């Protein structure tokens, strides 16, 4: 599936050689320069208010606004803006700054709330393991540079009810409980926890649930309560999680930034023979190899641009495009168009692609989507779909529930299904 995904996309199909495409490259350069620790005081940007607005929008789309802002503040204002007195420019700059301040605040608040949860779990001897961004955020140069959406925690599913009671007692709203492989709890102003009872659920790729079935065997712990992956296994899970999103609806630049900071810290100490063998078991060798190669090529291009006599981003798009092989450019295009959460368009295209071998693939996709199998329904709607004979009732309930709570999603799905 991966090979089909990145080979089928025309380069920047929806924004070919537009201003937003160039701003993606500007964002890419600024974000990587910041995490690489490059000095940018001599960089010439010469942006208009519209340029800065586009840079802000594409950064927001990829969840890199705080990181880009930290890069921008290194550069004298007169080198960023054509007119430093432009009020519109100052307003956009203020939005960059606000996002960075909010990201720092969110990180600090979530750290505190997570510490309270962990203290409770230790007191009651409930084993747990922080996942993904909770770990990766601390590898970035400054707090808040990795913008967090939620806290992902794996824990002992035998205590699922007790953990729900804890969150309710702390004033959280139960968004989802026992309807998949993670429960969701939220509380104002910014708290969001995804409590995982397993790493992958029923819709995962073939063999992934079995691979992580006895997860405790892959973990290390000093106290028998707080666990963590060995470095290689963290990388393997990180890659599998990225591949899942890439394959479903797309993944944004934050993936490559996370990959960079992780490899900068741990690449030299990892057992790459073990990694390669395990990656192959999960059937994602091509994705892992191409992701690392794309990152290496981008890193080399950024270094070369940085050391040029004229430190400017005027020709950055043409420079990177001329230095990347076609397959990596197409992969980068897919990442550019996906943003941090993927898109409905990507998801529909990828799903319909699965049915290309049958007649009327779009219709086949919609039938499968509207009437999921019993295994899926039993997990998502355990009370209604308790018995197989009740499956039609569960389908009706699911359809009504979607129309009431997610009408926009349904209409977007229909729109893209018939557009592709």
C-alpha positions in Angstrom: 0.0 0.0 0.0 2.8 2.4 0.9 4.5 2.1 -2.5 1.1 2.9 -4.2 0.5 5.8 -1.9 3.6 7.8 -2.5 3.9 7.0 -6.2 0.4 7.9 -7.2 0.5 11.6 -6.0 1.3 14.3 -8.5 3.7 16.7 -7.0 1.6 19.2 -5.0 -1.4 18.2 -7.1 -3.7 20.8 -5.5 -1.2 23.6 -5.0 1.3 23.1 -7.8 3.8 25.9 -7.8 1.6 28.1 -5.8 2.5 30.5 -3.0 1.4 27.9 -0.4 3.8 25.4 -1.8 6.7 27.8 -1.4 5.6 28.6 2.1 5.6 24.8 2.9 9.3 24.8 2.0 9.9 28.0 4.0 8.2 26.4 7.0 10.2 23.2 6.5 13.5 25.1 6.4 12.7 27.2 9.5 11.5 24.3 11.5 14.5 22.1 10.8 16.9 25.0 11.3 15.5 25.6 14.7 15.7 21.9 15.9 19.2 21.7 14.3 20.4 24.7 16.3 21.3 26.7 13.2 21.8 30.5 13.6 19.5 32.4 11.4 20.5 36.0 12.1 21.7 36.4 8.5 18.7 34.8 6.8 16.9 37.1 4.3 13.1 36.4 4.0 11.7 39.7 2.8 8.1 38.8 3.3 4.9 40.7 2.7 1.9 40.5 5.1 0.4 38.0 2.7 3.6 35.9 2.8 3.6 35.9 6.6 -0.1 35.0 6.7 0.5 32.0 4.4 3.5 30.9 6.5 1.3 31.1 9.6 -1.5 29.1 8.0 0.7 26.3 6.6 2.5 26.1 10.0 -0.8 25.8 11.8 -1.9 23.1 9.3 1.1 21.1 10.3 1.2 21.9 14.0 4.6 23.6 13.8 3.7 27.2 14.6 5.6 27.4 17.9 8.7 25.9 16.4 8.6 28.2 13.3 8.1 31.2 15.6 11.2 30.3 17.7 13.1 30.3 14.4 11.7 33.7 13.3 12.6 35.5 16.5 16.2 34.8 15.7 16.0 36.9 12.6 16.0 40.7 12.7 12.6 42.0 11.8 13.9 44.1 8.8 15.1 40.8 7.2 11.8 39.1 7.7 9.4 41.8 6.5 9.6 44.1 3.6 7.8 46.7 5.7 8.3 46.2 9.5 5.8 49.0 10.2 3.0 47.1 8.5 0.2 46.6 11.1 -1.1 43.5 9.4 2.4 41.9 9.6 2.6 42.8 13.3 -0.8 41.1 13.9 0.3 37.9 12.2 3.5 37.9 14.2 1.4 38.3 17.3 -0.6 35.2 16.4 2.7 33.3 16.0 3.7 34.4 19.5 0.3 33.6 21.0 0.5 30.1 19.6 4.0 29.6 21.1 2.8 30.9 24.5 -0.2 28.6 24.5 1.9 25.6 23.5 4.3 26.2 26.5 1.3 26.6 28.8 -0.4 23.5 27.5 2.8 21.5 27.9 3.2 22.6 31.5 -0.4 22.0 32.4 -0.5 18.6 30.8 2.8 17.7 32.5 1.2 18.5 35.9 -2.0 16.7 35.2 -0.1 13.6 34.0 2.0 13.6 37.1 -1.1 13.5 39.2 -2.5 10.6 37.2 0.8 8.7 37.5 1.0 9.3 41.3 -2.5 7.8 41.6 -1.6 4.8 39.4 1.6 4.1 41.4 -0.3 4.3 44.7 -2.7 1.7 43.3 -0.1 -0.4 41.6 -1.6 0.0 38.1 1.2 -0.3 35.5 1.4 2.3 32.8 3.6 3.6 30.0 3.6 7.0 28.4 3.6 6.9 24.6 4.6 8.9 21.5 4.5 12.7 22.0 4.7 12.5 25.8 8.3 11.1 25.3 9.3 12.9 22.0 8.4 16.5 23.3 11.3 16.3 25.7 13.8 15.7 22.8 13.0 19.1 21.3 15.4 22.1 22.1 12.8 24.1 24.0 9.6 23.4 25.9 6.5 24.0 23.8 8.2 23.5 20.4 6.5 20.2 19.9 2.8 21.2 20.1 0.8 18.6 22.0 -2.7 17.5 21.3 -3.3 14.9 23.9 -1.6 12.5 26.4 -1.3 8.9 25.1 -0.9 6.4 28.0 -0.9 2.6 27.8 -2.0 0.9 31.0 -3.2 -2.3 32.6 -6.7 -2.9 31.1 -7.7 -4.9 34.2 -8.1 -1.5 35.8 -10.1 0.2 33.0 -13.2 0.9 35.3 -11.0 2.2 38.1 -9.2 4.6 35.8 -12.5 5.9 34.4 -13.7 6.5 38.0 -10.5 8.4 38.6 -11.0 10.7 35.6 -14.7 11.3 36.5 -13.7 12.2 40.1 -11.2 14.8 38.6 -14.0 16.5 36.6 -13.3 14.9 33.2 -15.9 14.2 30.6 -15.9 10.6 29.3 -15.8 11.0 25.5 -15.3 7.4 24.7 -15.2 4.3 26.9 -14.7 0.6 26.0 -15.3 1.3 22.3 -12.0 0.3 20.9 -8.4 0.1 22.1 -8.4 3.5 23.9 -10.7 5.5 26.2 -10.9 9.3 25.8 -11.2 11.8 28.7 -11.3 15.6 28.3 -11.5 18.6 30.6 -11.3 22.3 30.2 -9.3 24.3 29.4 -7.0 22.0 27.4 -6.7 18.5 29.0 -7.1 15.5 26.8 -6.1 11.9 27.7 -6.2 8.8 25.5 -5.9 5.8 27.8 -4.8 2.8 25.7 -5.8 -0.7 26.8 -3.7 -2.0 23.8 -1.6 -0.4 21.2 -3.7 -1.5 18.2 -7.3 -2.3 17.7 -9.5 -4.3 15.3 -8.9 -2.1 12.3 -5.2 -2.4 12.5 -3.0 -4.0 9.9 -2.7 -7.7 9.7 -0.6 -9.2 12.5 -0.1 -5.9 14.4 -2.4 -6.9 17.3 -0.7 -10.2 17.7 2.8 -8.6 17.5 1.9 -6.3 20.5 -0.3 -8.8 22.3 2.2 -9.6 25.1 3.5 -6.0 25.2 4.8 -6.3 28.7 7.6 -8.6 27.4 9.0 -5.7 25.3 9.0 -3.3 28.2 11.5 -2.3 30.9 10.7 -1.0 34.4 12.6 0.0 37.6 9.6 -0.2 39.9 7.1 -2.6 38.2 4.6 0.2 37.7 6.1 2.8 35.3 7.3 1.1 32.1 9.0 2.2 29.0 10.1 0.7 25.7 13.7 -0.2 24.9 15.0 2.4 22.5 14.7 0.1 19.5 11.1 -0.9 20.3 10.1 2.7 20.9 11.4 3.5 17.4 9.5 0.5 15.9 6.2 1.5 17.6 6.8 5.1 16.6 7.2 4.0 12.9 4.2 1.7 13.0 2.0 4.5 14.4 3.3 6.9 11.7 2.7 4.3 9.0 -0.8 3.7 10.2 -1.7 7.4 9.9 0.2 7.8 6.6 -1.6 4.9 5.1 -5.1 6.0 6.3 -5.3 9.7 5.8 -1.8 11.1 5.7 0.7 12.5 8.1 2.4 15.9 8.4 5.8 17.5 8.7 5.8 16.9 12.5 6.5 13.2 11.7 9.8 14.1 10.0 10.7 16.5 12.8 10.0 13.8 15.5 12.0 11.3 13.5 14.9 13.8 13.3 15.1 14.6 17.0 14.8 10.9 17.9 17.6 9.8 15.6 19.8 12.7 16.7 19.5 11.3 20.2 19.6 7.6 19.7 20.6 6.5 16.2 24.2 5.6 17.0 23.3 3.4 20.0 20.6 1.4 18.3 20.8 -2.2 17.2 19.7 -1.7 13.5 19.8 -5.4 12.7 17.1 -6.0 15.4 15.1 -3.0 14.1 15.2 -4.2 10.5 14.0 -7.7 11.5 11.1 -6.4 13.6 10.1 -3.8 11.0 9.9 -6.6 8.4 7.6 -8.6 10.7 5.2 -5.6 10.7 5.5 -5.4 6.9 6.6 -1.8 6.7 10.2 -2.1 5.5 9.6 0.2 2.6 8.0 2.9 4.7 10.7 2.9 7.3 13.5 2.9 4.7 12.0 5.7 2.6 11.1 7.9 5.6 14.7 7.8 6.8 16.1 8.4 3.3 13.7 11.3 2.8 14.9 12.8 6.1 18.5 12.4 5.2 18.1 14.0 1.8 16.2 17.0 3.4 18.8 17.3 6.1 21.6 17.5 3.5 19.7 20.0 1.4 19.1 22.3 4.5 22.7 22.2 5.4 23.7 23.1 1.8 21.3 26.0 1.7 22.5 27.2 5.1 26.1 27.3 4.0 25.5 29.1 0.7 27.0 32.5 0.3 23.6 34.2 0.0 21.5 32.8 2.9 18.1 33.3 1.4 15.0 31.2 0.8 14.1 32.7 -2.6 15.0 29.5 -4.5 14.5 27.0 -1.7 11.6 25.1 -3.5 13.5 24.7 -6.7 16.7 23.8 -4.8 15.1 21.0 -2.8 13.2 19.7 -5.8 16.4 19.4 -7.8 18.2 17.6 -5.0 15.5 15.0 -4.1 14.8 11.8 -6.1 11.3 11.6 -7.6 10.0 9.1 -5.2 11.0 11.2 -2.2 9.6 14.3 -3.7 6.3 12.5 -4.2 6.4 11.3 -0.6 7.1 14.9 0.6 4.2 16.2 -1.5 1.8 13.7 0.2 3.1 14.9 3.6 2.7 18.6 2.6 -0.9 18.0 1.5 -1.8 16.0 4.6 -1.2 18.3 7.5 -0.8 17.1 11.1 -4.1 15.1 11.2 -4.4 13.9 7.6 -7.3 14.8 5.3 -10.7 13.3 4.3 -9.5 13.4 0.7 -6.5 11.2 1.5 -8.5 8.8 3.6 -11.2 8.3 0.9 -8.6 7.9 -1.9 -6.6 5.3 0.2 -9.7 3.3 1.1 -11.1 3.3 -2.5 -7.7 2.2 -3.7 -8.1 -1.0 -1.7 -11.1 -2.1 -3.9 -9.6 -1.3 -7.3 -9.6 -5.0 -8.0 -13.4 -5.2 -7.9 -16.1 -3.7 -10.2 -17.4 -0.3 -8.9 -14.7 0.3 -6.2 -16.4 3.5 -4.9 -19.7 1.6 -4.3 -17.9 -1.3 -2.7 -16.1 1.2 -0.3 -19.4 2.8 0.7 -21.1 -0.5 1.3 -18.2 -1.7 3.5 -18.1 1.7 5.3 -21.9 1.8 5.9 -22.2 -1.8 7.1 -19.0 -2.8 9.0 -18.5 -6.5 10.0 -19.6 -7.9 13.3 -16.2 -7.9 14.9 -15.9 -4.1 14.4 -19.5 -3.4 15.6 -19.1 -5.5 18.7 -16.2 -3.5 19.8 -17.6 -0.1 18.9 -21.1 -0.7 20.1 -20.8 -3.5 22.7 -24.3 -3.2 24.2 -26.3 -3.0 20.9 -24.2 -5.5 19.0 -23.8 -8.0 21.8 -25.5 -10.7 19.7 -25.0 -11.2 15.9 -28.7 -11.1 15.3 -28.8 -7.5 16.5 -26.2 -6.4 13.9 -28.8 -4.6 11.6 -30.1 -2.6 14.6 -26.5 -1.6 15.4 -26.0 -0.4 11.8 -29.1 1.7 12.0 -28.0 3.2 15.4 -24.6 3.9 14.0 -26.0 5.7 11.0 -28.4 7.9 13.1 -25.6 8.6 15.6 -23.3 9.7 12.8 -25.9 12.0 11.2 -26.6 13.7 14.5 -23.1 14.1 15.8 -20.9 14.1 12.7 -22.9 15.4 9.7 -20.0 17.4 8.3 -17.8 14.3 8.2 -20.4 12.3 6.3 -20.9 15.0 3.7 -17.1 15.5 3.2 -16.8 11.8 2.8 -19.5 11.7 0.1 -18.0 14.7 -1.6 -14.5 13.2 -1.9 -15.8 9.8 -2.8 -17.4 11.1 -6.0 -14.7 13.7 -6.7 -11.8 11.2 -6.9 
